[in-house]
Amino acid sequence: MVVISDIMVQGAQMLLVLLLAPLLTGFVRKVKARLVRREGASVFQPYRDLLRLMRKEVVLADNASWLFRVTPYVTFAAIWVAAALVPTFATGLLFNWTADLIAIVALLGSARFFLALAGMDVGTSFGGIGSSREVMIAALAEPAMLLMVFCLALVAGSTQLSTVANVLASSYVGLRVSLGMALIALIMVALAENGRIPIDNPATHLELTMVHEAMVLEYSGRHLAMIEFGAFLKLLLYISLIACVFMPWKIAVFGSGTVAAYAIGAGAYLVKLAVAGFLLALFETATAKMRVFRVPQFLGAALMLGLLGTLLLFVSRSF
């Protein structure tokens, strides 16, 4: 019975992230529309878009290889696994031993790698431009992400997400400048990885500015649905990661809590998602997109923040 209960709770988390990812994107779009005095589409519109794409026929280029066909499923699976590993309403779940920050960075990197290859597979100019820009962003975003991981590992003594959440939720840690730097670096990396303003504008298809959209222009039907679903999950993943690590309030500890504790944790998680979605919409409404050539400076600042946070921990421990 204990094993069945563990599987049910873990399955509930995997299903939760799968169901909430399109809703989060729809909520952000709705808030952005209301902030600029437009009605906007329903918050459930992403679900309708996915269903519409799943019913459409797939159109493939004549020179598309097996990699082009496999990439949508590989990227979706990698991002879903990474999102399901991040504790949402409870820590210490069944797959807790695999929920490592470095493993999550590796899963996201593998999804990006396959998507960049697929963008260049057909040989279109837009796909090549998008893939090159994606790799340029990843070359700076991944080191910044790893430095943030090292900063958290020095504080918590582990890169395992449940351990990090439990340590940071305790009164032992308190407020630290290094953690503030790591939080800002993670937010900047999240904006870049998800192609949000000021790095990219997900609502446009301008060939001179787009990054993510340029790589997926040749996809259609269920392939495009898988890629779009993966993008929804990726946004949810980063917000869940920020909530789990830096705002682990009311999150239940698996095995020591009751059903009420899990319900409170799930409710707190929904509130965190709503607040984060509103803040993201507000930021994107009040901020203009930067030039592509300024993106390395933006991510370089995130890299330096992660490095300074890690060095500050080393220096403070030496005294």
Residue frames as qw, qx, qy, qz and C-alpha x, y, z in Angstrom:
[[0.000, 0.883, 0.469, 0.000, 0.00, 0.00, 0.00],
 [0.319, -0.761, 0.097, 0.557, 2.87, 2.36, 0.74],
 [0.366, -0.115, 0.600, 0.702, 4.36, 1.84, -2.72],
 [0.164, 0.621, 0.684, 0.345, 0.97, 2.42, -4.35],
 [0.159, -0.915, -0.279, 0.245, 0.54, 5.63, -2.35],
 [0.376, -0.550, 0.322, 0.672, 4.01, 6.81, -3.39],
 [0.311, 0.176, 0.693, 0.626, 3.25, 6.12, -7.04],
 [0.051, 0.787, 0.601, 0.129, -0.08, 7.95, -6.82],
 [0.222, -0.875, -0.078, 0.422, 1.45, 11.08, -5.28],
 [0.357, -0.365, 0.505, 0.696, 4.29, 11.11, -7.81],
 [0.245, 0.395, 0.744, 0.480, 1.83, 10.57, -10.65],
 [0.025, -0.881, -0.452, 0.136, -0.31, 13.42, -9.31],
 [0.245, -0.731, 0.180, 0.611, 2.66, 15.77, -9.55],
 [0.311, -0.072, 0.686, 0.654, 3.50, 14.66, -13.09],
 [0.126, 0.624, 0.717, 0.285, -0.14, 15.14, -14.14],
 [0.151, -0.853, -0.302, 0.398, -0.34, 18.48, -12.32],
 [0.221, -0.546, 0.341, 0.733, 2.51, 20.08, -14.25],
 [0.228, 0.169, 0.778, 0.561, 1.11, 18.68, -17.50],
 [0.019, 0.737, 0.667, 0.111, -2.31, 20.21, -16.92],
 [0.209, -0.858, -0.201, 0.423, -1.16, 23.56, -15.52],
 [0.460, -0.214, 0.369, 0.779, 1.45, 24.41, -18.15],
 [0.147, 0.460, 0.551, 0.681, -0.98, 25.61, -20.87],
 [0.267, -0.844, -0.465, -0.022, -3.11, 27.35, -18.24],
 [0.470, -0.608, -0.009, 0.639, -0.11, 29.34, -17.01],
 [0.304, 0.021, 0.454, 0.837, 0.68, 30.53, -20.54],
 [0.062, -0.642, -0.617, -0.452, -2.96, 31.43, -21.12],
 [0.384, -0.809, -0.354, 0.271, -3.06, 33.35, -17.85],
 [0.419, -0.406, 0.167, 0.795, 0.06, 35.36, -18.76],
 [0.160, 0.266, 0.565, 0.765, -1.41, 36.22, -22.17],
 [0.201, -0.757, -0.590, -0.194, -4.72, 37.23, -20.62],
 [0.415, -0.740, -0.194, 0.493, -3.06, 39.51, -18.05],
 [0.357, -0.181, 0.334, 0.853, -0.90, 41.12, -20.75],
 [0.035, 0.491, 0.624, 0.607, -3.99, 41.79, -22.84],
 [0.309, -0.821, -0.479, 0.021, -5.86, 43.35, -19.91],
 [0.472, -0.555, -0.037, 0.684, -2.88, 45.53, -19.01],
 [0.160, -0.100, 0.410, 0.892, -2.97, 47.10, -22.48],
 [0.433, 0.340, 0.280, -0.786, -6.77, 47.51, -22.33],
 [0.483, 0.168, -0.673, -0.534, -7.63, 44.62, -24.63],
 [0.861, -0.205, 0.071, -0.460, -10.06, 41.81, -23.99],
 [0.042, -0.495, 0.868, 0.003, -7.65, 39.05, -24.97],
 [0.657, 0.000, -0.692, -0.300, -8.31, 35.36, -25.54],
 [0.820, -0.497, -0.044, -0.279, -9.53, 33.01, -22.85],
 [0.311, -0.662, 0.674, -0.101, -7.03, 31.54, -20.43],
 [0.776, 0.005, 0.628, -0.050, -8.00, 28.15, -21.86],
 [0.593, 0.730, -0.166, -0.295, -7.05, 29.13, -25.42],
 [0.042, 0.592, -0.797, -0.111, -3.69, 27.24, -25.31],
 [0.527, 0.027, 0.834, -0.160, -5.62, 24.01, -24.70],
 [0.668, 0.621, 0.296, -0.284, -7.76, 24.69, -27.78],
 [0.323, 0.789, -0.465, -0.239, -4.65, 25.50, -29.84],
 [0.221, -0.392, 0.893, 0.021, -3.02, 22.22, -28.86],
 [0.609, 0.278, 0.714, -0.205, -6.15, 20.23, -29.72],
 [0.572, 0.757, 0.024, -0.315, -6.46, 22.02, -33.05],
 [0.172, 0.703, -0.665, -0.183, -2.83, 21.26, -33.93],
 [0.414, -0.184, 0.888, -0.082, -3.22, 17.61, -32.91],
 [0.663, 0.468, 0.535, -0.234, -6.09, 17.22, -35.39],
 [0.422, 0.805, -0.236, -0.343, -4.15, 18.75, -38.29],
 [0.948, 0.253, 0.029, 0.189, -2.13, 16.78, -40.78],
 [0.525, -0.628, 0.313, 0.482, 1.65, 16.88, -40.53],
 [0.631, 0.774, -0.035, 0.050, 3.40, 18.48, -43.52],
 [0.702, -0.483, 0.322, 0.412, 7.06, 17.49, -43.92],
 [0.251, 0.791, -0.408, -0.381, 9.72, 18.83, -46.24],
 [0.911, 0.340, -0.222, -0.074, 11.10, 16.42, -48.82],
 [0.545, 0.477, -0.555, 0.409, 14.62, 16.61, -47.37],
 [0.524, -0.612, 0.334, -0.489, 13.55, 16.25, -43.72],
 [0.406, 0.272, -0.861, 0.144, 15.47, 13.46, -41.97],
 [0.616, -0.409, -0.672, 0.031, 14.46, 11.16, -39.10],
 [0.345, -0.147, -0.435, 0.819, 15.90, 13.73, -36.69],
 [0.213, -0.158, -0.114, -0.957, 13.33, 16.29, -37.77],
 [0.638, -0.330, -0.522, -0.460, 10.50, 13.83, -37.03],
 [0.678, -0.284, -0.607, 0.300, 11.85, 12.61, -33.69],
 [0.255, 0.214, -0.309, 0.891, 12.86, 15.97, -32.20],
 [0.433, -0.464, -0.080, -0.769, 9.34, 17.15, -31.10],
 [0.857, -0.374, -0.317, -0.158, 8.82, 14.01, -29.03],
 [0.711, 0.015, -0.395, 0.582, 12.35, 14.03, -27.59],
 [0.090, 0.342, -0.204, 0.913, 12.15, 17.67, -26.54],
 [0.604, -0.468, -0.149, -0.628, 8.69, 17.25, -25.03],
 [0.879, -0.274, -0.384, 0.071, 9.72, 14.15, -23.08],
 [0.571, 0.115, -0.373, 0.723, 12.93, 15.74, -21.76],
 [0.107, -0.377, 0.139, -0.909, 11.20, 18.93, -20.62],
 [0.727, -0.429, -0.253, -0.473, 8.26, 17.02, -19.08],
 [0.827, -0.179, -0.436, 0.306, 10.62, 14.80, -17.10],
 [0.359, 0.192, -0.310, 0.859, 12.57, 17.84, -15.92],
 [0.346, -0.420, -0.016, -0.839, 9.38, 19.67, -14.93],
 [0.821, -0.369, -0.348, -0.263, 8.03, 16.61, -13.11],
 [0.717, -0.026, -0.479, 0.506, 11.24, 16.30, -11.06],
 [0.052, 0.350, -0.258, 0.899, 10.89, 19.78, -9.55],
 [0.149, -0.408, -0.814, 0.387, 8.94, 19.56, -6.25],
 [0.130, -0.485, -0.346, -0.793, 5.70, 21.49, -6.56],
 [0.581, -0.594, -0.077, -0.552, 3.46, 20.78, -3.57],
 [0.857, -0.481, 0.178, -0.040, 5.62, 18.21, -1.70],
 [0.182, 0.712, -0.678, 0.006, 9.28, 17.22, -1.34],
 [0.305, -0.320, 0.883, -0.160, 10.74, 13.75, -1.04],
 [0.826, 0.257, 0.031, -0.501, 8.54, 12.08, -3.66],
 [0.956, 0.013, 0.290, 0.042, 9.15, 8.67, -5.22],
 [0.749, 0.483, 0.054, 0.450, 11.57, 9.95, -7.87],
 [0.288, -0.953, 0.066, 0.065, 13.20, 12.29, -5.38],
 [0.707, -0.413, 0.379, 0.431, 16.63, 10.70, -5.85],
 [0.565, 0.345, 0.457, 0.594, 16.67, 11.78, -9.52],
 [0.050, 0.948, 0.276, 0.149, 15.53, 15.37, -8.84],
 [0.613, -0.386, 0.066, 0.686, 18.99, 16.89, -9.07],
 [0.162, 0.872, 0.017, -0.462, 19.65, 20.41, -10.29],
 [0.113, -0.512, 0.678, 0.516, 22.50, 19.30, -12.53],
 [0.326, 0.223, 0.898, 0.192, 20.29, 16.57, -14.04],
 [0.297, 0.791, 0.467, -0.261, 17.60, 19.16, -14.79],
 [0.059, 0.789, -0.318, -0.522, 20.15, 21.42, -16.50],
 [0.227, -0.235, 0.857, 0.398, 21.31, 18.41, -18.55],
 [0.361, 0.490, 0.794, -0.001, 17.74, 17.53, -19.60],
 [0.246, 0.879, 0.184, -0.366, 17.06, 21.10, -20.71],
 [0.079, -0.660, 0.555, 0.501, 20.38, 21.19, -22.56],
 [0.331, 0.032, 0.897, 0.293, 19.57, 17.97, -24.42],
 [0.354, 0.709, 0.595, -0.132, 16.16, 19.33, -25.48],
 [0.120, 0.882, -0.121, -0.439, 17.80, 22.51, -26.73],
 [0.259, -0.425, 0.743, 0.447, 20.46, 20.52, -28.59],
 [0.376, 0.308, 0.850, 0.203, 17.91, 18.45, -30.51],
 [0.275, 0.842, 0.405, -0.227, 15.76, 21.48, -31.30],
 [0.013, -0.796, 0.343, 0.499, 18.75, 23.41, -32.65],
 [0.287, -0.179, 0.845, 0.415, 19.73, 20.46, -34.86],
 [0.355, 0.548, 0.757, 0.031, 16.15, 20.14, -36.14],
 [0.164, 0.874, 0.120, -0.441, 16.12, 23.85, -36.99],
 [0.020, 0.663, -0.570, -0.485, 19.10, 23.33, -39.31],
 [0.557, 0.022, 0.824, 0.104, 17.98, 19.95, -40.65],
 [0.561, 0.678, 0.472, -0.049, 15.69, 21.19, -43.43],
 [0.558, 0.062, 0.281, 0.778, 18.20, 23.80, -44.56],
 [0.074, 0.882, 0.366, 0.289, 16.04, 26.94, -44.43],
 [0.314, 0.486, -0.241, 0.779, 17.66, 30.28, -43.67],
 [0.482, -0.629, 0.062, -0.606, 15.28, 31.04, -40.80],
 [0.936, -0.321, -0.146, -0.007, 16.01, 27.73, -39.13],
 [0.733, 0.195, -0.240, 0.606, 19.75, 28.34, -39.32],
 [0.009, 0.587, -0.168, 0.792, 19.39, 31.84, -37.89],
 [0.692, -0.562, -0.006, -0.453, 17.23, 30.63, -35.02],
 [0.947, -0.164, -0.194, 0.196, 19.53, 27.71, -34.22],
 [0.554, 0.341, -0.256, 0.715, 22.64, 29.89, -34.18],
 [0.222, -0.595, 0.159, -0.756, 20.97, 32.41, -31.90],
 [0.856, -0.435, -0.111, -0.256, 19.71, 29.63, -29.62],
 [0.872, -0.006, -0.247, 0.423, 23.21, 28.20, -29.29],
 [0.262, 0.498, -0.223, 0.796, 24.62, 31.67, -28.62],
 [0.520, -0.591, 0.076, -0.612, 22.12, 32.17, -25.80],
 [0.945, -0.283, -0.159, -0.033, 22.78, 28.68, -24.41],
 [0.698, 0.296, -0.337, 0.559, 26.54, 29.29, -24.36],
 [0.036, 0.410, -0.360, 0.837, 26.00, 31.99, -21.73],
 [0.673, -0.404, -0.031, -0.618, 22.80, 30.80, -20.06],
 [0.916, -0.135, -0.377, 0.020, 24.02, 27.33, -19.13],
 [0.526, 0.176, -0.488, 0.674, 27.19, 28.52, -17.30],
 [0.243, -0.383, 0.217, -0.864, 25.10, 31.08, -15.41],
 [0.828, -0.291, -0.205, -0.433, 22.63, 28.33, -14.49],
 [0.838, -0.010, -0.467, 0.283, 25.43, 26.05, -13.28],
 [0.245, 0.298, -0.427, 0.818, 26.95, 28.82, -11.15],
 [0.541, -0.383, 0.065, -0.745, 23.56, 29.36, -9.57],
 [0.913, -0.166, -0.350, -0.127, 23.43, 25.62, -8.87],
 [0.638, 0.146, -0.500, 0.568, 26.87, 25.72, -7.23],
 [0.112, -0.401, 0.282, -0.864, 25.79, 28.68, -5.10],
 [0.765, -0.332, -0.050, -0.550, 22.75, 26.78, -3.84],
 [0.892, -0.005, -0.434, 0.125, 24.83, 23.63, -3.31],
 [0.368, 0.304, -0.506, 0.718, 27.25, 25.52, -1.07],
 [0.393, -0.353, 0.248, -0.812, 24.35, 26.74, 1.08],
 [0.867, -0.159, 0.009, -0.472, 22.36, 23.50, 1.23],
 [0.385, -0.464, 0.798, 0.005, 25.23, 21.05, 0.97],
 [0.513, 0.205, 0.825, 0.120, 23.50, 19.22, -1.88],
 [0.172, 0.163, -0.451, -0.861, 22.21, 19.69, -5.41],
 [0.099, -0.358, -0.922, -0.108, 19.18, 17.50, -4.70],
 [0.167, -0.464, -0.245, -0.835, 16.08, 19.67, -4.99],
 [0.641, -0.606, -0.433, -0.184, 14.16, 18.30, -2.00],
 [0.672, -0.330, -0.288, 0.597, 17.18, 18.80, 0.25],
 [0.238, 0.187, 0.060, 0.951, 17.72, 22.33, -1.07],
 [0.352, -0.565, -0.358, -0.655, 14.05, 23.21, -0.52],
 [0.708, -0.569, -0.413, 0.069, 14.03, 21.83, 3.03],
 [0.589, -0.192, -0.196, 0.761, 17.25, 23.63, 3.97],
 [0.093, 0.256, 0.138, 0.952, 16.19, 26.97, 2.54],
 [0.466, -0.599, -0.438, -0.482, 12.79, 26.67, 4.21],
 [0.670, -0.451, -0.450, 0.381, 14.45, 26.35, 7.62],
 [0.189, -0.981, -0.042, -0.011, 15.34, 29.29, 9.83],
 [0.754, -0.366, 0.218, 0.501, 19.02, 28.34, 9.62],
 [0.559, 0.362, 0.343, 0.662, 19.63, 30.02, 6.27],
 [0.093, -0.751, -0.237, 0.610, 17.97, 33.43, 6.64],
 [0.454, 0.885, 0.067, -0.076, 18.57, 36.28, 4.22],
 [0.651, -0.335, 0.382, 0.564, 21.81, 36.11, 2.25],
 [0.229, 0.737, -0.239, -0.590, 23.18, 38.41, -0.43],
 [0.088, -0.287, 0.870, 0.391, 24.55, 35.44, -2.38],
 [0.287, 0.389, 0.875, -0.039, 21.09, 33.87, -2.59],
 [0.287, 0.786, 0.233, -0.496, 19.66, 37.17, -3.81],
 [0.102, 0.605, -0.570, -0.546, 22.27, 37.24, -6.58],
 [0.171, -0.010, 0.963, 0.207, 21.46, 33.63, -7.48],
 [0.338, 0.592, 0.668, -0.297, 17.74, 34.46, -7.64],
 [0.282, 0.785, -0.084, -0.546, 18.28, 37.41, -9.99],
 [0.003, -0.434, 0.792, 0.429, 20.59, 35.29, -12.16],
 [0.271, 0.216, 0.938, 0.019, 17.99, 32.50, -12.34],
 [0.364, 0.720, 0.416, -0.420, 15.25, 34.97, -13.35],
 [0.203, 0.722, -0.384, -0.539, 17.45, 36.38, -16.11],
 [0.089, -0.215, 0.929, 0.289, 18.29, 32.90, -17.36],
 [0.351, 0.423, 0.810, -0.204, 14.61, 31.92, -17.25],
 [0.367, 0.761, 0.104, -0.525, 13.69, 34.90, -19.43],
 [0.157, 0.595, -0.644, -0.455, 16.36, 33.96, -21.95],
 [0.181, -0.070, 0.976, 0.094, 15.63, 30.23, -21.99],
 [0.343, 0.527, 0.744, -0.226, 11.90, 30.77, -22.52],
 [0.273, 0.315, 0.488, 0.767, 12.36, 33.39, -25.22],
 [0.121, -0.840, -0.510, 0.138, 10.51, 36.07, -23.25],
 [0.177, 0.865, -0.018, 0.468, 10.91, 39.83, -23.39],
 [0.216, 0.857, -0.194, -0.427, 13.49, 41.43, -23.37],
 [0.411, -0.314, 0.763, 0.388, 15.33, 38.55, -25.10],
 [0.017, -0.135, -0.804, -0.579, 12.63, 37.52, -27.56],
 [0.487, 0.103, 0.189, -0.846, 8.98, 38.29, -28.19],
 [0.285, 0.089, 0.954, 0.037, 6.89, 35.09, -28.34],
 [0.426, 0.632, 0.506, -0.404, 3.97, 36.97, -29.92],
 [0.366, 0.777, -0.241, -0.453, 5.78, 37.96, -33.14],
 [0.880, 0.151, 0.379, 0.243, 7.25, 36.19, -36.17],
 [0.256, 0.932, -0.229, -0.120, 9.71, 38.85, -37.32],
 [0.937, 0.213, -0.129, 0.244, 12.62, 37.05, -38.97],
 [0.349, 0.656, -0.350, 0.571, 15.15, 39.65, -37.79],
 [0.296, -0.558, 0.459, -0.625, 14.34, 39.21, -34.11],
 [0.903, -0.238, 0.035, -0.356, 12.81, 35.79, -33.44],
 [0.058, -0.519, 0.848, -0.094, 14.83, 32.95, -31.90],
 [0.444, 0.027, 0.864, -0.237, 12.58, 30.09, -30.83],
 [0.654, 0.545, 0.316, -0.420, 9.94, 30.66, -33.49],
 [0.382, 0.687, -0.504, -0.358, 12.55, 30.60, -36.27],
 [0.093, -0.323, 0.942, 0.021, 13.56, 27.02, -35.41],
 [0.354, 0.254, 0.870, -0.229, 10.00, 25.66, -35.50],
 [0.406, 0.452, -0.112, -0.786, 8.64, 27.43, -38.59],
 [0.396, 0.244, -0.771, -0.436, 8.79, 24.20, -40.64],
 [0.013, 0.113, 0.957, -0.268, 6.80, 22.18, -38.10],
 [0.513, -0.135, -0.218, -0.819, 3.06, 21.60, -38.31],
 [0.772, -0.209, -0.512, -0.313, 0.33, 19.40, -36.91],
 [0.836, -0.526, -0.157, 0.010, 1.08, 17.18, -33.94],
 [0.718, 0.113, -0.181, 0.663, 4.81, 17.92, -34.22],
 [0.053, 0.518, -0.069, 0.851, 4.18, 21.61, -33.65],
 [0.660, -0.612, -0.180, -0.396, 1.77, 20.73, -30.84],
 [0.872, -0.274, -0.240, 0.328, 4.50, 18.78, -29.03],
 [0.486, 0.241, -0.139, 0.829, 6.96, 21.65, -29.39],
 [0.232, -0.592, -0.050, -0.770, 4.45, 24.22, -28.18],
 [0.801, -0.531, -0.227, -0.158, 3.50, 21.99, -25.25],
 [0.787, -0.075, -0.237, 0.565, 7.19, 21.67, -24.41],
 [0.194, 0.431, -0.082, 0.877, 7.52, 25.47, -24.42],
 [0.547, -0.627, -0.138, -0.538, 4.56, 25.73, -22.01],
 [0.888, -0.371, -0.230, 0.142, 6.16, 23.14, -19.73],
 [0.624, 0.200, -0.205, 0.727, 9.51, 24.94, -19.84],
 [0.121, -0.580, 0.063, -0.803, 7.98, 28.18, -18.57],
 [0.772, -0.535, -0.123, -0.320, 6.22, 26.27, -15.79],
 [0.874, -0.056, -0.294, 0.383, 9.46, 24.47, -14.95],
 [0.388, 0.334, -0.253, 0.821, 11.43, 27.65, -14.33],
 [0.395, -0.559, 0.046, -0.727, 8.68, 29.23, -12.27],
 [0.899, -0.367, -0.207, -0.119, 8.35, 26.01, -10.27],
 [0.756, 0.108, -0.318, 0.562, 12.11, 25.96, -9.75],
 [0.071, 0.466, -0.217, 0.855, 12.11, 29.51, -8.43],
 [0.647, -0.500, -0.044, -0.575, 9.15, 28.74, -6.17],
 [0.933, -0.199, -0.291, 0.074, 10.69, 25.49, -4.90],
 [0.690, 0.108, -0.297, 0.651, 14.14, 26.86, -4.15],
 [0.178, 0.225, -0.196, 0.938, 13.62, 30.48, -3.17],
 [0.482, -0.232, 0.121, -0.836, 9.99, 30.42, -1.96],
 [0.416, -0.042, -0.907, -0.055, 9.49, 26.96, -0.39],
 [0.319, -0.098, 0.486, -0.808, 6.65, 28.13, 1.85],
 [0.742, 0.076, 0.310, -0.590, 3.86, 25.71, 2.74],
 [0.634, 0.350, -0.643, -0.249, 5.45, 22.94, 0.69],
 [0.880, -0.350, 0.164, -0.274, 4.69, 19.57, 2.31],
 [0.052, -0.535, 0.843, 0.017, 7.30, 16.97, 3.22],
 [0.772, 0.062, -0.493, -0.396, 6.35, 13.64, 1.69],
 [0.629, -0.028, -0.749, 0.206, 5.81, 10.87, 4.23],
 [0.244, -0.181, -0.607, 0.734, 5.32, 13.15, 7.23],
 [0.279, 0.084, 0.040, -0.956, 2.29, 15.11, 6.07],
 [0.435, 0.368, 0.769, -0.289, -1.37, 14.35, 5.67],
 [0.341, 0.545, 0.635, 0.429, -3.74, 14.80, 2.76],
 [0.063, -0.957, -0.261, 0.111, -4.55, 18.25, 4.16],
 [0.403, -0.663, 0.310, 0.550, -0.86, 19.17, 4.08],
 [0.426, 0.096, 0.666, 0.605, -0.64, 18.12, 0.44],
 [0.158, 0.790, 0.556, 0.205, -3.78, 20.13, -0.35],
 [0.214, -0.922, -0.034, 0.321, -2.31, 23.21, 1.35],
 [0.459, -0.396, 0.502, 0.617, 0.93, 22.72, -0.55],
 [0.362, 0.398, 0.683, 0.493, -0.96, 22.44, -3.86],
 [0.018, 0.919, 0.394, 0.010, -2.96, 25.58, -3.06],
 [0.331, -0.796, 0.182, 0.473, 0.19, 27.50, -2.17],
 [0.482, -0.084, 0.619, 0.615, 1.76, 26.32, -5.43],
 [0.263, 0.678, 0.600, 0.333, -1.18, 27.63, -7.44],
 [0.146, -0.958, -0.146, 0.197, -0.89, 30.99, -5.68],
 [0.451, -0.549, 0.401, 0.578, 2.83, 31.16, -6.46],
 [0.432, 0.249, 0.667, 0.553, 2.14, 30.39, -10.13],
 [0.115, 0.862, 0.474, 0.140, -0.53, 33.09, -10.30],
 [0.269, -0.896, 0.057, 0.349, 1.72, 35.72, -8.70],
 [0.478, -0.331, 0.545, 0.604, 4.66, 34.79, -10.91],
 [0.380, 0.475, 0.664, 0.435, 2.48, 34.84, -14.03],
 [0.013, 0.952, 0.306, -0.024, 1.12, 38.28, -13.15],
 [0.359, -0.773, 0.256, 0.456, 4.62, 39.66, -12.47],
 [0.502, -0.030, 0.640, 0.581, 5.88, 38.21, -15.77],
 [0.269, 0.710, 0.570, 0.313, 3.01, 39.80, -17.69],
 [0.156, -0.963, -0.116, 0.188, 3.58, 43.13, -15.94],
 [0.469, -0.550, 0.416, 0.552, 7.32, 43.03, -16.69],
 [0.453, 0.196, 0.667, 0.558, 6.80, 42.19, -20.36],
 [0.152, 0.855, 0.473, 0.147, 4.21, 44.94, -20.73],
 [0.209, -0.958, 0.027, 0.195, 6.48, 47.58, -19.21],
 [0.468, -0.529, 0.535, 0.464, 9.69, 46.46, -20.96],
 [0.622, 0.673, -0.213, -0.340, 10.79, 46.72, -24.56],
 [0.966, 0.075, 0.135, 0.208, 12.67, 44.02, -26.42],
 [0.294, -0.762, 0.394, 0.422, 16.40, 44.57, -26.61],
 [0.550, 0.648, -0.451, -0.270, 18.56, 44.21, -29.70],
 [0.988, 0.023, -0.150, 0.030, 19.91, 40.74, -30.43],
 [0.608, 0.457, -0.386, 0.522, 23.49, 41.95, -30.08],
 [0.218, -0.586, 0.412, -0.663, 22.82, 43.08, -26.52],
 [0.910, -0.269, -0.189, -0.252, 21.71, 39.62, -25.39],
 [0.766, 0.117, -0.454, 0.439, 25.29, 38.52, -24.52],
 [0.061, 0.414, -0.377, 0.826, 25.58, 41.54, -22.22],
 [0.678, -0.387, 0.009, -0.625, 22.32, 40.63, -20.51],
 [0.963, -0.146, -0.226, -0.022, 23.34, 37.01, -19.96],
 [0.560, 0.352, -0.442, 0.606, 26.88, 38.08, -19.09],
 [0.274, -0.504, 0.316, -0.756, 25.39, 40.03, -16.19],
 [0.895, -0.279, -0.033, -0.346, 23.56, 36.87, -15.06],
 [0.864, 0.171, -0.364, 0.301, 26.82, 34.94, -15.32],
 [0.252, 0.451, -0.433, 0.739, 28.65, 37.52, -13.20],
 [0.571, -0.472, 0.174, -0.648, 25.88, 37.52, -10.59],
 [0.972, -0.144, -0.160, -0.097, 26.12, 33.75, -10.26],
 [0.706, 0.294, -0.385, 0.516, 29.90, 33.94, -10.03],
 [0.036, -0.524, 0.352, -0.775, 29.83, 36.73, -7.44],
 [0.769, -0.412, 0.046, -0.487, 27.28, 34.84, -5.35],
 [0.957, -0.019, -0.250, 0.145, 29.45, 31.71, -5.38],
 [0.508, 0.385, -0.375, 0.673, 32.63, 33.65, -4.55],
 [0.319, -0.580, 0.213, -0.718, 30.84, 35.52, -1.77],
 [0.909, -0.345, -0.059, -0.227, 29.96, 32.21, -0.13],
 [0.844, 0.147, -0.295, 0.424, 33.55, 31.03, -0.37],
 [0.216, 0.507, -0.309, 0.775, 34.84, 34.28, 1.14],
 [0.548, -0.548, 0.116, -0.622, 32.26, 34.33, 3.95],
 [0.960, -0.231, -0.147, -0.051, 33.09, 30.74, 4.90],
 [0.698, 0.331, -0.356, 0.526, 36.81, 31.46, 5.09],
 [0.078, -0.578, 0.343, -0.736, 36.37, 33.84, 8.04]]
